[in-house]
Amino acid sequence: MESKEAVKLLGFWVSPFSFRVEWALRLKGVEYEYIEEDVFNKSPLLLELNPVHKKVPVLIHGDKVILESFIILEYIDETWKQFPIMPQDPYDRAMARFWAKFAEEKFMMSACSAMCTEGEDKEAYLKEAVECLEKIEQELIKGKSKFFSGESIGYLDIAIGWISYWLPVWEEVGSMTIADPTRFPATASWTENFCSHPAVKDRLPPRDKMVVDFQCRRKEIGAAQIASARKG
């Protein structure tokens, strides 16, 4: 039975982690209240709900608080059964989680760091990012369908949806090319399909505002990314 408890989401206007949760909720037809957070001046509510990581997204479902976007996606899928996003086969679920984690920890870090650095560091991160995308491209080619999960959007599409919209912005800000459509035609086709999906197309941040934001925060983001990579 579908849950009728109130759903709220704390997010940030340019966070791909927040948006992936919204896309899943919209795909399921779940009504929710969106609460914009200033991640640079965190509210008492955010600090109370997520005292461990102190970051968005935070999903509130009735009196339950769910943290971390990948975990939230699975919670949404298990709570609202319509339009399943997780693969039904255990192996396929494992592979979807694997590629989501790969894109998050390797590809996103490399692409974002390439945007934020110069010289030899930039070239090294750019090379790594392109190599990551080559692996993702092969997964798309292998499936021979519109999306990673077939003809409809699934968990992995939502998890790495940032590639379709954030990556082109990072390319512009960093004066670089990662997702060359002639080299990665399957990714280019997937990007078009993903961004035109009804659950996605009307819930994307304004591109011009994103460009300005990332230009302003480029050095700060780069330092944070590199520090995180070294710590890991």
MODELLER restraints for C-alpha pairs under 7 A, 6 or more apart:
rsr = mdl.restraints
at = mdl.atoms
rsr.add(forms.Gaussian(group=physical.xy_distance, feature=features.Distance(at['CA:2:A'], at['CA:80:A']), mean=5.81, stdev=0.5))
rsr.add(forms.Gaussian(group=physical.xy_distance, feature=features.Distance(at['CA:5:A'], at['CA:61:A']), mean=6.27, stdev=0.5))
rsr.add(forms.Gaussian(group=physical.xy_distance, feature=features.Distance(at['CA:5:A'], at['CA:62:A']), mean=4.95, stdev=0.5))
rsr.add(forms.Gaussian(group=physical.xy_distance, feature=features.Distance(at['CA:6:A'], at['CA:61:A']), mean=5.84, stdev=0.5))
rsr.add(forms.Gaussian(group=physical.xy_distance, feature=features.Distance(at['CA:6:A'], at['CA:62:A']), mean=5.26, stdev=0.5))
rsr.add(forms.Gaussian(group=physical.xy_distance, feature=features.Distance(at['CA:7:A'], at['CA:31:A']), mean=6.97, stdev=0.5))
rsr.add(forms.Gaussian(group=physical.xy_distance, feature=features.Distance(at['CA:7:A'], at['CA:32:A']), mean=4.76, stdev=0.5))
rsr.add(forms.Gaussian(group=physical.xy_distance, feature=features.Distance(at['CA:7:A'], at['CA:33:A']), mean=6.33, stdev=0.5))
rsr.add(forms.Gaussian(group=physical.xy_distance, feature=features.Distance(at['CA:7:A'], at['CA:60:A']), mean=5.64, stdev=0.5))
rsr.add(forms.Gaussian(group=physical.xy_distance, feature=features.Distance(at['CA:7:A'], at['CA:61:A']), mean=4.63, stdev=0.5))
rsr.add(forms.Gaussian(group=physical.xy_distance, feature=features.Distance(at['CA:7:A'], at['CA:62:A']), mean=6.48, stdev=0.5))
rsr.add(forms.Gaussian(group=physical.xy_distance, feature=features.Distance(at['CA:8:A'], at['CA:32:A']), mean=5.27, stdev=0.5))
rsr.add(forms.Gaussian(group=physical.xy_distance, feature=features.Distance(at['CA:8:A'], at['CA:33:A']), mean=4.58, stdev=0.5))
rsr.add(forms.Gaussian(group=physical.xy_distance, feature=features.Distance(at['CA:8:A'], at['CA:34:A']), mean=5.88, stdev=0.5))
rsr.add(forms.Gaussian(group=physical.xy_distance, feature=features.Distance(at['CA:8:A'], at['CA:59:A']), mean=5.92, stdev=0.5))
rsr.add(forms.Gaussian(group=physical.xy_distance, feature=features.Distance(at['CA:8:A'], at['CA:60:A']), mean=4.97, stdev=0.5))
rsr.add(forms.Gaussian(group=physical.xy_distance, feature=features.Distance(at['CA:8:A'], at['CA:61:A']), mean=6.56, stdev=0.5))
rsr.add(forms.Gaussian(group=physical.xy_distance, feature=features.Distance(at['CA:9:A'], at['CA:33:A']), mean=6.20, stdev=0.5))
rsr.add(forms.Gaussian(group=physical.xy_distance, feature=features.Distance(at['CA:9:A'], at['CA:34:A']), mean=4.96, stdev=0.5))
rsr.add(forms.Gaussian(group=physical.xy_distance, feature=features.Distance(at['CA:9:A'], at['CA:35:A']), mean=5.92, stdev=0.5))
rsr.add(forms.Gaussian(group=physical.xy_distance, feature=features.Distance(at['CA:9:A'], at['CA:57:A']), mean=6.84, stdev=0.5))
rsr.add(forms.Gaussian(group=physical.xy_distance, feature=features.Distance(at['CA:9:A'], at['CA:58:A']), mean=5.73, stdev=0.5))
rsr.add(forms.Gaussian(group=physical.xy_distance, feature=features.Distance(at['CA:9:A'], at['CA:59:A']), mean=4.69, stdev=0.5))
rsr.add(forms.Gaussian(group=physical.xy_distance, feature=features.Distance(at['CA:9:A'], at['CA:60:A']), mean=6.20, stdev=0.5))
rsr.add(forms.Gaussian(group=physical.xy_distance, feature=features.Distance(at['CA:10:A'], at['CA:34:A']), mean=6.19, stdev=0.5))
rsr.add(forms.Gaussian(group=physical.xy_distance, feature=features.Distance(at['CA:10:A'], at['CA:35:A']), mean=4.78, stdev=0.5))
rsr.add(forms.Gaussian(group=physical.xy_distance, feature=features.Distance(at['CA:10:A'], at['CA:36:A']), mean=5.97, stdev=0.5))
rsr.add(forms.Gaussian(group=physical.xy_distance, feature=features.Distance(at['CA:10:A'], at['CA:37:A']), mean=6.30, stdev=0.5))
rsr.add(forms.Gaussian(group=physical.xy_distance, feature=features.Distance(at['CA:10:A'], at['CA:56:A']), mean=6.21, stdev=0.5))
rsr.add(forms.Gaussian(group=physical.xy_distance, feature=features.Distance(at['CA:10:A'], at['CA:57:A']), mean=5.48, stdev=0.5))
rsr.add(forms.Gaussian(group=physical.xy_distance, feature=features.Distance(at['CA:10:A'], at['CA:58:A']), mean=5.05, stdev=0.5))
rsr.add(forms.Gaussian(group=physical.xy_distance, feature=features.Distance(at['CA:10:A'], at['CA:59:A']), mean=6.54, stdev=0.5))
rsr.add(forms.Gaussian(group=physical.xy_distance, feature=features.Distance(at['CA:11:A'], at['CA:18:A']), mean=5.13, stdev=0.5))
rsr.add(forms.Gaussian(group=physical.xy_distance, feature=features.Distance(at['CA:11:A'], at['CA:35:A']), mean=6.31, stdev=0.5))
rsr.add(forms.Gaussian(group=physical.xy_distance, feature=features.Distance(at['CA:11:A'], at['CA:36:A']), mean=5.31, stdev=0.5))
rsr.add(forms.Gaussian(group=physical.xy_distance, feature=features.Distance(at['CA:11:A'], at['CA:37:A']), mean=5.66, stdev=0.5))
rsr.add(forms.Gaussian(group=physical.xy_distance, feature=features.Distance(at['CA:11:A'], at['CA:56:A']), mean=5.31, stdev=0.5))
rsr.add(forms.Gaussian(group=physical.xy_distance, feature=features.Distance(at['CA:11:A'], at['CA:57:A']), mean=4.95, stdev=0.5))
rsr.add(forms.Gaussian(group=physical.xy_distance, feature=features.Distance(at['CA:11:A'], at['CA:58:A']), mean=6.98, stdev=0.5))
rsr.add(forms.Gaussian(group=physical.xy_distance, feature=features.Distance(at['CA:12:A'], at['CA:18:A']), mean=6.48, stdev=0.5))
rsr.add(forms.Gaussian(group=physical.xy_distance, feature=features.Distance(at['CA:12:A'], at['CA:36:A']), mean=5.58, stdev=0.5))
rsr.add(forms.Gaussian(group=physical.xy_distance, feature=features.Distance(at['CA:12:A'], at['CA:37:A']), mean=5.33, stdev=0.5))
rsr.add(forms.Gaussian(group=physical.xy_distance, feature=features.Distance(at['CA:12:A'], at['CA:38:A']), mean=6.67, stdev=0.5))
rsr.add(forms.Gaussian(group=physical.xy_distance, feature=features.Distance(at['CA:12:A'], at['CA:39:A']), mean=6.95, stdev=0.5))
rsr.add(forms.Gaussian(group=physical.xy_distance, feature=features.Distance(at['CA:12:A'], at['CA:56:A']), mean=6.90, stdev=0.5))
rsr.add(forms.Gaussian(group=physical.xy_distance, feature=features.Distance(at['CA:13:A'], at['CA:36:A']), mean=6.94, stdev=0.5))
rsr.add(forms.Gaussian(group=physical.xy_distance, feature=features.Distance(at['CA:13:A'], at['CA:205:A']), mean=6.50, stdev=0.5))
rsr.add(forms.Gaussian(group=physical.xy_distance, feature=features.Distance(at['CA:14:A'], at['CA:205:A']), mean=6.24, stdev=0.5))
rsr.add(forms.Gaussian(group=physical.xy_distance, feature=features.Distance(at['CA:14:A'], at['CA:210:A']), mean=6.83, stdev=0.5))
rsr.add(forms.Gaussian(group=physical.xy_distance, feature=features.Distance(at['CA:16:A'], at['CA:162:A']), mean=5.75, stdev=0.5))
rsr.add(forms.Gaussian(group=physical.xy_distance, feature=features.Distance(at['CA:17:A'], at['CA:57:A']), mean=6.52, stdev=0.5))
rsr.add(forms.Gaussian(group=physical.xy_distance, feature=features.Distance(at['CA:17:A'], at['CA:69:A']), mean=5.83, stdev=0.5))
rsr.add(forms.Gaussian(group=physical.xy_distance, feature=features.Distance(at['CA:18:A'], at['CA:56:A']), mean=6.62, stdev=0.5))
rsr.add(forms.Gaussian(group=physical.xy_distance, feature=features.Distance(at['CA:18:A'], at['CA:57:A']), mean=4.97, stdev=0.5))
rsr.add(forms.Gaussian(group=physical.xy_distance, feature=features.Distance(at['CA:20:A'], at['CA:158:A']), mean=5.57, stdev=0.5))
rsr.add(forms.Gaussian(group=physical.xy_distance, feature=features.Distance(at['CA:20:A'], at['CA:159:A']), mean=6.24, stdev=0.5))
rsr.add(forms.Gaussian(group=physical.xy_distance, feature=features.Distance(at['CA:21:A'], at['CA:69:A']), mean=6.44, stdev=0.5))
rsr.add(forms.Gaussian(group=physical.xy_distance, feature=features.Distance(at['CA:21:A'], at['CA:72:A']), mean=6.97, stdev=0.5))
rsr.add(forms.Gaussian(group=physical.xy_distance, feature=features.Distance(at['CA:21:A'], at['CA:73:A']), mean=6.23, stdev=0.5))
rsr.add(forms.Gaussian(group=physical.xy_distance, feature=features.Distance(at['CA:23:A'], at['CA:158:A']), mean=6.99, stdev=0.5))
rsr.add(forms.Gaussian(group=physical.xy_distance, feature=features.Distance(at['CA:23:A'], at['CA:199:A']), mean=5.63, stdev=0.5))
rsr.add(forms.Gaussian(group=physical.xy_distance, feature=features.Distance(at['CA:23:A'], at['CA:200:A']), mean=5.85, stdev=0.5))
rsr.add(forms.Gaussian(group=physical.xy_distance, feature=features.Distance(at['CA:24:A'], at['CA:73:A']), mean=6.78, stdev=0.5))
rsr.add(forms.Gaussian(group=physical.xy_distance, feature=features.Distance(at['CA:26:A'], at['CA:199:A']), mean=5.39, stdev=0.5))
rsr.add(forms.Gaussian(group=physical.xy_distance, feature=features.Distance(at['CA:27:A'], at['CA:199:A']), mean=5.28, stdev=0.5))
rsr.add(forms.Gaussian(group=physical.xy_distance, feature=features.Distance(at['CA:28:A'], at['CA:80:A']), mean=6.93, stdev=0.5))
rsr.add(forms.Gaussian(group=physical.xy_distance, feature=features.Distance(at['CA:28:A'], at['CA:82:A']), mean=6.05, stdev=0.5))
rsr.add(forms.Gaussian(group=physical.xy_distance, feature=features.Distance(at['CA:28:A'], at['CA:83:A']), mean=5.97, stdev=0.5))
rsr.add(forms.Gaussian(group=physical.xy_distance, feature=features.Distance(at['CA:46:A'], at['CA:54:A']), mean=6.54, stdev=0.5))
rsr.add(forms.Gaussian(group=physical.xy_distance, feature=features.Distance(at['CA:47:A'], at['CA:54:A']), mean=5.54, stdev=0.5))
rsr.add(forms.Gaussian(group=physical.xy_distance, feature=features.Distance(at['CA:49:A'], at['CA:65:A']), mean=7.00, stdev=0.5))
rsr.add(forms.Gaussian(group=physical.xy_distance, feature=features.Distance(at['CA:57:A'], at['CA:67:A']), mean=6.72, stdev=0.5))
rsr.add(forms.Gaussian(group=physical.xy_distance, feature=features.Distance(at['CA:57:A'], at['CA:68:A']), mean=6.59, stdev=0.5))
rsr.add(forms.Gaussian(group=physical.xy_distance, feature=features.Distance(at['CA:57:A'], at['CA:69:A']), mean=6.31, stdev=0.5))
rsr.add(forms.Gaussian(group=physical.xy_distance, feature=features.Distance(at['CA:58:A'], at['CA:65:A']), mean=6.98, stdev=0.5))
rsr.add(forms.Gaussian(group=physical.xy_distance, feature=features.Distance(at['CA:58:A'], at['CA:66:A']), mean=6.10, stdev=0.5))
rsr.add(forms.Gaussian(group=physical.xy_distance, feature=features.Distance(at['CA:58:A'], at['CA:67:A']), mean=5.20, stdev=0.5))
rsr.add(forms.Gaussian(group=physical.xy_distance, feature=features.Distance(at['CA:59:A'], at['CA:65:A']), mean=5.81, stdev=0.5))
rsr.add(forms.Gaussian(group=physical.xy_distance, feature=features.Distance(at['CA:59:A'], at['CA:66:A']), mean=5.14, stdev=0.5))
rsr.add(forms.Gaussian(group=physical.xy_distance, feature=features.Distance(at['CA:59:A'], at['CA:67:A']), mean=6.53, stdev=0.5))
rsr.add(forms.Gaussian(group=physical.xy_distance, feature=features.Distance(at['CA:60:A'], at['CA:66:A']), mean=6.43, stdev=0.5))
rsr.add(forms.Gaussian(group=physical.xy_distance, feature=features.Distance(at['CA:66:A'], at['CA:72:A']), mean=6.08, stdev=0.5))
rsr.add(forms.Gaussian(group=physical.xy_distance, feature=features.Distance(at['CA:77:A'], at['CA:84:A']), mean=6.10, stdev=0.5))
rsr.add(forms.Gaussian(group=physical.xy_distance, feature=features.Distance(at['CA:77:A'], at['CA:85:A']), mean=6.33, stdev=0.5))
rsr.add(forms.Gaussian(group=physical.xy_distance, feature=features.Distance(at['CA:77:A'], at['CA:86:A']), mean=6.99, stdev=0.5))
rsr.add(forms.Gaussian(group=physical.xy_distance, feature=features.Distance(at['CA:85:A'], at['CA:154:A']), mean=4.24, stdev=0.5))
rsr.add(forms.Gaussian(group=physical.xy_distance, feature=features.Distance(at['CA:85:A'], at['CA:155:A']), mean=4.90, stdev=0.5))
rsr.add(forms.Gaussian(group=physical.xy_distance, feature=features.Distance(at['CA:86:A'], at['CA:93:A']), mean=6.34, stdev=0.5))
rsr.add(forms.Gaussian(group=physical.xy_distance, feature=features.Distance(at['CA:86:A'], at['CA:154:A']), mean=6.26, stdev=0.5))
rsr.add(forms.Gaussian(group=physical.xy_distance, feature=features.Distance(at['CA:86:A'], at['CA:155:A']), mean=5.29, stdev=0.5))
rsr.add(forms.Gaussian(group=physical.xy_distance, feature=features.Distance(at['CA:87:A'], at['CA:93:A']), mean=5.15, stdev=0.5))
rsr.add(forms.Gaussian(group=physical.xy_distance, feature=features.Distance(at['CA:96:A'], at['CA:156:A']), mean=5.49, stdev=0.5))
rsr.add(forms.Gaussian(group=physical.xy_distance, feature=features.Distance(at['CA:100:A'], at['CA:156:A']), mean=5.95, stdev=0.5))
rsr.add(forms.Gaussian(group=physical.xy_distance, feature=features.Distance(at['CA:100:A'], at['CA:159:A']), mean=5.84, stdev=0.5))
rsr.add(forms.Gaussian(group=physical.xy_distance, feature=features.Distance(at['CA:100:A'], at['CA:160:A']), mean=6.31, stdev=0.5))
rsr.add(forms.Gaussian(group=physical.xy_distance, feature=features.Distance(at['CA:103:A'], at['CA:160:A']), mean=6.69, stdev=0.5))
rsr.add(forms.Gaussian(group=physical.xy_distance, feature=features.Distance(at['CA:107:A'], at['CA:129:A']), mean=5.42, stdev=0.5))
rsr.add(forms.Gaussian(group=physical.xy_distance, feature=features.Distance(at['CA:107:A'], at['CA:132:A']), mean=5.53, stdev=0.5))
rsr.add(forms.Gaussian(group=physical.xy_distance, feature=features.Distance(at['CA:109:A'], at['CA:225:A']), mean=6.52, stdev=0.5))
rsr.add(forms.Gaussian(group=physical.xy_distance, feature=features.Distance(at['CA:110:A'], at['CA:125:A']), mean=5.01, stdev=0.5))
rsr.add(forms.Gaussian(group=physical.xy_distance, feature=features.Distance(at['CA:110:A'], at['CA:126:A']), mean=6.74, stdev=0.5))
rsr.add(forms.Gaussian(group=physical.xy_distance, feature=features.Distance(at['CA:110:A'], at['CA:128:A']), mean=6.20, stdev=0.5))
rsr.add(forms.Gaussian(group=physical.xy_distance, feature=features.Distance(at['CA:110:A'], at['CA:129:A']), mean=5.10, stdev=0.5))
rsr.add(forms.Gaussian(group=physical.xy_distance, feature=features.Distance(at['CA:111:A'], at['CA:125:A']), mean=6.72, stdev=0.5))
rsr.add(forms.Gaussian(group=physical.xy_distance, feature=features.Distance(at['CA:111:A'], at['CA:126:A']), mean=6.50, stdev=0.5))
rsr.add(forms.Gaussian(group=physical.xy_distance, feature=features.Distance(at['CA:111:A'], at['CA:129:A']), mean=5.32, stdev=0.5))
rsr.add(forms.Gaussian(group=physical.xy_distance, feature=features.Distance(at['CA:112:A'], at['CA:170:A']), mean=6.79, stdev=0.5))
rsr.add(forms.Gaussian(group=physical.xy_distance, feature=features.Distance(at['CA:113:A'], at['CA:125:A']), mean=6.36, stdev=0.5))
rsr.add(forms.Gaussian(group=physical.xy_distance, feature=features.Distance(at['CA:113:A'], at['CA:222:A']), mean=5.40, stdev=0.5))
rsr.add(forms.Gaussian(group=physical.xy_distance, feature=features.Distance(at['CA:113:A'], at['CA:225:A']), mean=6.39, stdev=0.5))
rsr.add(forms.Gaussian(group=physical.xy_distance, feature=features.Distance(at['CA:114:A'], at['CA:122:A']), mean=4.73, stdev=0.5))
rsr.add(forms.Gaussian(group=physical.xy_distance, feature=features.Distance(at['CA:114:A'], at['CA:125:A']), mean=4.98, stdev=0.5))
rsr.add(forms.Gaussian(group=physical.xy_distance, feature=features.Distance(at['CA:114:A'], at['CA:126:A']), mean=5.36, stdev=0.5))
rsr.add(forms.Gaussian(group=physical.xy_distance, feature=features.Distance(at['CA:114:A'], at['CA:174:A']), mean=6.98, stdev=0.5))
rsr.add(forms.Gaussian(group=physical.xy_distance, feature=features.Distance(at['CA:115:A'], at['CA:170:A']), mean=5.82, stdev=0.5))
rsr.add(forms.Gaussian(group=physical.xy_distance, feature=features.Distance(at['CA:115:A'], at['CA:171:A']), mean=6.71, stdev=0.5))
rsr.add(forms.Gaussian(group=physical.xy_distance, feature=features.Distance(at['CA:115:A'], at['CA:173:A']), mean=6.52, stdev=0.5))
rsr.add(forms.Gaussian(group=physical.xy_distance, feature=features.Distance(at['CA:115:A'], at['CA:174:A']), mean=4.05, stdev=0.5))
rsr.add(forms.Gaussian(group=physical.xy_distance, feature=features.Distance(at['CA:116:A'], at['CA:174:A']), mean=6.59, stdev=0.5))
rsr.add(forms.Gaussian(group=physical.xy_distance, feature=features.Distance(at['CA:116:A'], at['CA:218:A']), mean=5.17, stdev=0.5))
rsr.add(forms.Gaussian(group=physical.xy_distance, feature=features.Distance(at['CA:116:A'], at['CA:219:A']), mean=5.84, stdev=0.5))
rsr.add(forms.Gaussian(group=physical.xy_distance, feature=features.Distance(at['CA:116:A'], at['CA:221:A']), mean=6.96, stdev=0.5))
rsr.add(forms.Gaussian(group=physical.xy_distance, feature=features.Distance(at['CA:116:A'], at['CA:222:A']), mean=4.78, stdev=0.5))
rsr.add(forms.Gaussian(group=physical.xy_distance, feature=features.Distance(at['CA:117:A'], at['CA:222:A']), mean=6.69, stdev=0.5))
rsr.add(forms.Gaussian(group=physical.xy_distance, feature=features.Distance(at['CA:129:A'], at['CA:178:A']), mean=6.89, stdev=0.5))
rsr.add(forms.Gaussian(group=physical.xy_distance, feature=features.Distance(at['CA:130:A'], at['CA:178:A']), mean=5.60, stdev=0.5))
rsr.add(forms.Gaussian(group=physical.xy_distance, feature=features.Distance(at['CA:137:A'], at['CA:184:A']), mean=6.41, stdev=0.5))
rsr.add(forms.Gaussian(group=physical.xy_distance, feature=features.Distance(at['CA:137:A'], at['CA:186:A']), mean=6.17, stdev=0.5))
rsr.add(forms.Gaussian(group=physical.xy_distance, feature=features.Distance(at['CA:137:A'], at['CA:187:A']), mean=5.87, stdev=0.5))
rsr.add(forms.Gaussian(group=physical.xy_distance, feature=features.Distance(at['CA:140:A'], at['CA:148:A']), mean=5.92, stdev=0.5))
rsr.add(forms.Gaussian(group=physical.xy_distance, feature=features.Distance(at['CA:140:A'], at['CA:186:A']), mean=6.25, stdev=0.5))
rsr.add(forms.Gaussian(group=physical.xy_distance, feature=features.Distance(at['CA:141:A'], at['CA:186:A']), mean=6.35, stdev=0.5))
rsr.add(forms.Gaussian(group=physical.xy_distance, feature=features.Distance(at['CA:145:A'], at['CA:151:A']), mean=5.93, stdev=0.5))
rsr.add(forms.Gaussian(group=physical.xy_distance, feature=features.Distance(at['CA:146:A'], at['CA:190:A']), mean=6.06, stdev=0.5))
rsr.add(forms.Gaussian(group=physical.xy_distance, feature=features.Distance(at['CA:146:A'], at['CA:193:A']), mean=6.79, stdev=0.5))
rsr.add(forms.Gaussian(group=physical.xy_distance, feature=features.Distance(at['CA:147:A'], at['CA:153:A']), mean=5.96, stdev=0.5))
rsr.add(forms.Gaussian(group=physical.xy_distance, feature=features.Distance(at['CA:147:A'], at['CA:157:A']), mean=6.66, stdev=0.5))
rsr.add(forms.Gaussian(group=physical.xy_distance, feature=features.Distance(at['CA:147:A'], at['CA:190:A']), mean=6.22, stdev=0.5))
rsr.add(forms.Gaussian(group=physical.xy_distance, feature=features.Distance(at['CA:148:A'], at['CA:156:A']), mean=6.57, stdev=0.5))
rsr.add(forms.Gaussian(group=physical.xy_distance, feature=features.Distance(at['CA:148:A'], at['CA:157:A']), mean=6.16, stdev=0.5))
rsr.add(forms.Gaussian(group=physical.xy_distance, feature=features.Distance(at['CA:164:A'], at['CA:191:A']), mean=4.70, stdev=0.5))
rsr.add(forms.Gaussian(group=physical.xy_distance, feature=features.Distance(at['CA:164:A'], at['CA:195:A']), mean=6.84, stdev=0.5))
rsr.add(forms.Gaussian(group=physical.xy_distance, feature=features.Distance(at['CA:169:A'], at['CA:211:A']), mean=6.07, stdev=0.5))
rsr.add(forms.Gaussian(group=physical.xy_distance, feature=features.Distance(at['CA:171:A'], at['CA:177:A']), mean=5.68, stdev=0.5))
rsr.add(forms.Gaussian(group=physical.xy_distance, feature=features.Distance(at['CA:171:A'], at['CA:178:A']), mean=7.00, stdev=0.5))
rsr.add(forms.Gaussian(group=physical.xy_distance, feature=features.Distance(at['CA:173:A'], at['CA:211:A']), mean=6.44, stdev=0.5))
rsr.add(forms.Gaussian(group=physical.xy_distance, feature=features.Distance(at['CA:173:A'], at['CA:214:A']), mean=6.97, stdev=0.5))
rsr.add(forms.Gaussian(group=physical.xy_distance, feature=features.Distance(at['CA:173:A'], at['CA:215:A']), mean=6.05, stdev=0.5))
rsr.add(forms.Gaussian(group=physical.xy_distance, feature=features.Distance(at['CA:181:A'], at['CA:188:A']), mean=5.45, stdev=0.5))
rsr.add(forms.Gaussian(group=physical.xy_distance, feature=features.Distance(at['CA:195:A'], at['CA:201:A']), mean=5.25, stdev=0.5))
